[in-house]
Amino acid sequence: MTFLNPLSRALCAAVFLCAAPTLAASPFTEGMVSITMDDGWSTQYSVARPALKSRGIRATYYLVTDAVAQGWSGYMSLAQVQTLYAENNEIASHTRTHADLTSLTPAQLTSELHDSRAYLAANVGALCGKDFASPYGAYNATVMTSLKAEYESHRTINAGRNYRDTVIYELRANDVSSAVTVATVKGWINQAIAEKSWLIILFHEFTTGTPTRETQYKSTNFTTILNYVKSTGIRTVTVAEGLALTDGLTEAPPSVGTVIYDDAMGSGFQDWSWGTHSLDEAVTVHSGPTSLSFEPDYWEALMFHHPGLDLSLYQSIDLWVHGGTSGGQQLRLALYDNATPLGSINLATVLGHPIAAGTWEKVSIPLSTLGATSGTVNDFYLMDDSGSDQGTVYVDDFVLVPY
């Protein structure tokens, strides 16, 4: 990727050293965890169900309903789904065919959303299919409007934990792929307990042997995780039960703006970064339980992708930056409309001095300074601007500020 030089070195920016409130981190009375399953793979019944049932843990199953109705190979049967429901698990919707909802016509989108929910209500239980998860975590404003008309919640694949004031159509979930270690999942559980937050864990397939696909998870690791859940005493809830304990917010307060990162990726954003980074830094934090850490070396970058945002709705980009133990990092913010550069600037230029060590500073960048006041933005970069080895920098409360 080729980056432009700054459009201007003259910048009117506000820099603050005071504290700011967390954007969404009102704790529950205790930590909670939900075990969720996507797609309806047969191993969720044959492998995961016995492990869950023997430990008294109920789960939420997001099903691809054509797979169940048409008897796709490798998926659960309708009778198995009915058994799961009779055992007080939650049955939720994951569309009819697992299509990328952002690529569909209006009629196709309606069919994927409505027909899936209707099938579950008619064939499994009248209360089934109230909650929804979008395939591939892919959704945009059109999809969101349509799914809100059909469902009571929407679970994303944006990693992080949920709080009482989390928007219920932007529920965060941690995806457990074959490469995710038991230690990592235990760390998530410990965070939820400490924060009194709600952790949603997402699984797909299971295998008793060695995983051959990214979506497969080793059954012995799964049972070790369940044993740890039981040993900690953390409360286990279905998604529906967790939702009942939230404030039921369906929209973020307008004053918050559009979150790119605050304790986790914002709604609709995906982490396409390269380079050493973590979305779960728990020690050096500006607000809430976590921040984002990044070692900006040799043109590496944080890259946060979105299906598309209308720049005319926003006046600035705000973020908080901390230079760690070293400070002085050369870090550039750049906006792109896919391959088209919209503008960029070095954060030290915004601050009027190098990024400071040992303290948080707020950086507010008017979009007019970048020459990016209209059109669509898809990608937000925070990139090494030195071409050398730099110390770790921390970022938090990264937001597009509306008019």
C-alpha positions, 0 to 999 in steps of 0.5 A, a space after each residue: 500500500 502506498 501512502 501519501 505525504 501529509 496534505 498539510 502540516 498546518 493543523 488546528 487540533 485540540 489536545 487534552 490531558 484530562 480523563 474521558 468517560 468510557 463509551 460503553 462499559 457499565 458493568 453487570 452485577 457479576 461476570 457472565 459467559 455464553 457458549 454459542 455455536 454457529 451454522 448447526 454442524 452435526 458435531 455440535 450435537 454429537 461432540 459438544 452437546 454431551 460435554 455441555 449437558 453433563 456440566 449443566 451448561 446451556 448454549 445458544 445455537 445459531 442455525 442455517 435453516 436450509 441445512 436443517 430443513 434440507 438435510 445437508 451433509 454434516 449438519 444437524 437434523 431437525 430432530 436433533 435441533 428439537 432435542 436441543 430445544 427440549 433440553 432448554 438450549 436457545 435456538 437462534 437464526 443464522 439465515 437460510 443459506 449462510 449468504 453474505 447479506 451485504 451482497 444480496 438483492 432486497 428480496 433475497 435479503 428478506 428471504 434470508 432473514 424472515 424465512 429463517 426465523 419463520 422456519 424455526 418458529 414453525 418447526 422447533 418452537 414459537 419462541 425460537 429464532 428471536 436472536 440473530 448472527 450474520 454469516 461471516 460477520 458481514 453486515 452494513 446499514 441496509 442489512 442492519 435496518 432489515 434485521 432489526 425488523 425481524 430480530 431482537 438482537 444481533 451478534 457480531 464477530 467483533 471481539 471483546 466483551 459486552 456490558 449492560 449498555 452495549 447496543 444489543 444489535 452489536 453484541 461482541 463475540 470472541 471466535 474460537 478458531 482451531 489456532 486459539 489456545 485454551 490459555 487464551 480462552 481462560 484469559 477471556 473468562 478471567 477478564 469477564 469475571 474481573 470486569 463483571 462483563 458478559 463474554 460470548 464465545 463462538 464455536 463452529 465444528 468439533 473434532 476428536 482428532 487433529 483439526 483440519 480446518 480453521 473452523 474445527 476445534 479439538 474436543 479435549 480443548 473444548 472440555 477443558 474450557 468447560 471445566 474451567 468455566 465450572 471451576 471459576 463459578 462464572 455465571 453461564 447464560 444463553 444469549 437471550 438470558 444475557 440480553 434480559 440483563 442489559 439495558 436493551 439499547 438498540 442504538 448508541 447515544 448520538 454523542 458517542 459517534 461511530 466507534 472504531 475502537 473502544 475496548 473492542 472493534 466498533 460495529 461493522 469494523 474488522 481488524 485487517 492489521 499487520 504487525 504486532 498488536 493486541 485488541 485486549 491490552 489490560 494494563 495501559 488503558 485510557 478508559 474501560 477495561 482494555 485498550 489497543 497496543 501496537 508495535 509500529 515497525 517498518 511500515 507495519 499498520 493497524 488497519 480497520 476496515 468498514 463496509 463504508 461510512 459517509 464522511 459528510 456526517 462527521 466532523 473529526 476523528 478523535 483518539 487517545 494515544 500513549 507512548 508507552 515507556 519510550 514515546 516519540 513514535 512516528 505514527 501516521 493516520 490515513 483514510 482510504 476509500 478502498 484503494 483511493 487515498 483520502 488523506 493522512 497526517 502524522 500524529 506528532 504534527 497534530 499534537 505539536 510535539 512527539 508522542 509522549 511517554 507515560 501519559 495519555 493525550 487526546 488527538 482530535 483531527 478535523 476531517 477538513 484538515 485531511 481534505 476528507 469531508 465527503 464521499 465514503 471511507 472504508 479503511 482507517 490506518 495507523 501506520 509506522 511512519 519511520 521505517 524503523 523499529 519503534 517502541 509499543 504505542 497504545 491507542 484507545 477511544 478511537 471515534 468518528 465524531 458526528 456533527 
